[in-house]
């Protein structure tokens, strides 16, 4: 079904995350690893629908239904390799809208410097 | 909050832990733990005579782990993929005040069928821990930097599998006080 009335639409959560690795990782790698991690953990029946909507400079955002947030967080935590290199996925935070997620977690990191103590 | 790791970590990134105990490796920047590997009770007994400090025991055999819990020198039963614990060990751990480590490393190492078995076992372990209120600690158990995860993520992951996170925090805080607070003597007794 293409368009559902707002009352029937599922609430969403946006997860801001950061990938720590020796070399930079690309979007395709992150997308592939995330979907395979979800599928491996929960199987075809229980796998939550998560989508990578943004990934730049090692930081990105995933959208998922609000009731499956924990499942996605766990799948993300259990990622250990992307494109054959070791990584640490760090969840920066969760927000209800793209705007607030970007403002609270991603832009803060971009503007961070040692002078203001962030 | 304290994390148990297996390498000397330089604290380049803040994972949310206040301190790290290093087992099986020499450290000057973190707290030095002493890991004792044993395959029999006799071997464990002999090795324990020569060690001091914060002692952790690593054994694949249930009976050795059960024996380790009863020893006064042992502070923690360390986790690794082949570790086996029985029901009695959890009960004794509560009585003897010995921590049981549950680390993320096992989950990161496991795949496929092994992972399914591990998750099932974890759920059982947390049920038994709940029953006896055994002291336990949730750690990363990392062998290198890339095996580490933020504290919040570790706790959320284990909470999904049935861990009582608040209780885990209590035991970790208690251990922190035991190691760093000079005024702390035991539960309910401290210098004022």
Interface residues (C-beta under 8 A of the other chain):
Chain A: X20 X40 X41 X70 X71 X73 X74 X77 X78 X80 X86 X87 X88 X89 X90 X91
Chain B: X13 X104 X107 X108 X111 X112 X115 X144 X145 X146 X147 X148 X149 X150 X152 X153 X154 X156 X157 X160
